[in-house]
Amino acid sequence: MPTTGPGPFTTERLDALPLDPAYADEMAAVLADPALYVFTGGGPPDPVALRARYERQTAGSPDPGERWWNWVLRVRADGRLVGYVQATVRGSCAEIAWVVGVPWQGRGYAAEAAKGLAAHLWSAGGVRTLVAHIHPGHAASGAVAAAAGLAPTGERREEDGEQRWTGCSPRPPVL
């Protein structure tokens, strides 16, 4: 397992760029719609709080057996940031998540990014198992997880009722 931070990766329309606190102002605007938090709770971050969070995330996990890998998503055609993907990596298992801002939803960016993330982790990150936790009422996130090769397990987390999805592959999915 590499010990350095994640490298960038690309998909057909997106550049996934390693997280940097310098993206906080633009990402605060991307994450500003309260509708993003219906299933996850919380609310839109302000730029100062988001910069502080990005500084913590880029510093890495205090647990030496865990890696925090985060990318912002930039649409190549117009250069705008539209969301992020992330992976918490422990050994050969990565818990993944994705968020695409409301104005860019419904264009397939989340599924494209999640598939690209899975391919990147399987090929460059030494990951063999992916896990995501998805609110049972969030059909769009379920579709994204399925596009990335994950399937629901039937297991639910007690604290929030989210369903565990997993996927294993010796090779990345075809993009």
C-alpha positions in Angstrom: 0.0 0.0 0.0 1.5 3.4 -1.0 2.2 5.6 2.0 2.1 8.9 0.0 -1.0 10.8 -0.9 -3.2 9.9 -3.8 -2.3 11.0 -7.3 -4.8 12.5 -9.6 -7.0 10.5 -11.9 -9.2 11.2 -14.9 -12.5 10.0 -16.3 -14.1 10.8 -19.6 -15.2 14.3 -18.5 -13.7 14.8 -15.1 -10.3 15.5 -13.5 -10.0 14.2 -9.9 -7.5 16.4 -8.2 -5.9 15.6 -4.9 -7.5 17.8 -2.2 -5.9 21.1 -1.3 -7.1 23.7 1.2 -6.8 26.2 -1.6 -10.0 24.7 -3.1 -12.1 25.6 0.0 -13.7 28.8 -1.3 -14.8 27.3 -4.6 -16.0 24.1 -2.9 -18.0 26.0 -0.3 -20.1 27.3 -3.2 -20.4 23.8 -4.7 -21.6 22.5 -1.3 -23.8 25.4 -0.4 -27.2 24.0 -1.2 -29.0 22.6 1.9 -30.6 19.9 -0.3 -27.2 18.1 -0.3 -27.6 17.3 3.4 -31.1 15.8 3.5 -29.8 12.2 3.8 -26.5 12.9 5.6 -27.5 15.6 8.0 -25.5 18.7 8.8 -25.5 21.7 6.6 -23.4 23.7 4.1 -19.9 24.6 5.4 -18.6 28.1 5.3 -15.3 28.6 3.5 -13.3 29.1 6.7 -14.6 25.9 8.3 -14.1 24.0 5.0 -10.5 25.2 4.7 -9.8 24.0 8.3 -11.4 20.6 7.4 -9.3 20.3 4.3 -6.2 21.1 6.3 -7.0 18.3 8.7 -7.8 15.9 5.8 -4.6 16.7 3.9 -2.5 16.3 7.0 -3.7 12.6 7.1 -5.1 10.2 9.6 -3.5 10.1 13.0 -3.8 6.3 12.7 -0.7 5.0 10.8 -2.8 2.1 9.5 -5.3 4.4 7.8 -5.0 6.7 4.8 -7.4 9.6 4.0 -7.5 10.1 0.3 -9.6 12.9 -1.0 -10.1 14.5 -4.5 -12.1 17.4 -5.8 -13.8 16.9 -9.1 -13.2 19.4 -11.9 -15.2 19.3 -15.1 -12.6 19.4 -17.9 -14.9 21.2 -20.4 -15.4 24.3 -18.2 -12.8 24.1 -15.4 -15.4 24.3 -12.6 -15.3 22.2 -9.5 -18.5 20.2 -9.1 -17.9 17.9 -6.1 -15.6 15.4 -4.5 -14.8 11.7 -3.9 -13.0 10.3 -1.0 -11.6 7.0 0.4 -10.6 6.0 3.8 -8.1 3.2 3.2 -7.2 0.5 5.7 -5.1 -2.3 4.2 -6.8 -3.5 1.0 -10.2 -2.1 2.0 -11.4 1.4 1.2 -14.6 3.0 2.5 -15.7 5.4 -0.3 -18.0 8.4 -0.6 -19.0 11.0 -3.2 -20.8 14.3 -3.4 -21.8 16.3 -6.5 -23.2 19.7 -6.0 -26.9 20.2 -6.7 -26.5 22.2 -9.9 -24.5 19.4 -11.5 -26.6 16.5 -10.4 -28.4 14.4 -13.0 -25.6 14.6 -15.5 -23.9 11.3 -14.5 -20.9 13.0 -12.9 -21.3 11.1 -9.6 -21.4 7.7 -11.3 -18.5 8.6 -13.5 -16.4 9.8 -10.6 -17.3 6.7 -8.4 -16.3 4.3 -11.3 -13.1 6.3 -11.8 -12.3 6.2 -8.1 -12.9 2.4 -7.9 -10.6 1.9 -11.0 -8.0 4.2 -9.5 -8.1 2.5 -6.1 -8.0 -1.0 -7.6 -5.2 -0.3 -10.0 -3.0 2.3 -8.2 -4.0 2.1 -4.6 -3.7 -1.7 -3.8 -7.4 -1.8 -2.8 -9.4 -5.0 -3.3 -12.6 -4.3 -1.4 -14.8 -1.2 -1.5 -17.4 -0.2 1.0 -20.0 2.6 1.0 -22.8 3.4 3.4 -25.9 4.7 1.8 -29.2 5.9 3.2 -31.9 3.4 2.2 -34.1 6.2 0.8 -31.3 7.7 -1.4 -31.9 6.0 -4.7 -29.5 8.2 -6.6 -26.6 7.2 -4.3 -27.6 3.5 -4.6 -27.4 3.9 -8.4 -23.9 5.5 -8.1 -22.7 2.7 -5.9 -24.1 0.1 -8.3 -22.3 1.8 -11.2 -19.0 1.6 -9.2 -19.5 -2.2 -8.8 -21.0 -2.3 -5.3 -24.0 -4.2 -4.2 -26.1 -3.8 -1.0 -25.4 -6.3 1.8 -28.5 -6.0 3.9 -26.4 -4.8 6.8 -27.4 -1.5 8.4 -25.5 0.8 10.7 -27.3 1.3 14.0 -26.4 5.0 14.4 -28.0 6.2 11.2 -29.7 3.2 9.4 -27.5 3.5 6.4 -27.0 0.3 4.4 -23.6 -1.2 3.8 -22.7 -1.7 0.1 -19.6 -3.6 -0.9 -17.7 -4.6 -4.0 -14.6 -6.7 -4.6 -12.6 -7.0 -7.8 -9.1 -8.0 -8.8 -9.4 -5.6 -11.7 -10.9 -2.1 -12.2 -14.2 -1.8 -13.9 -14.3 -0.8 -17.5 -14.9 2.9 -17.8 
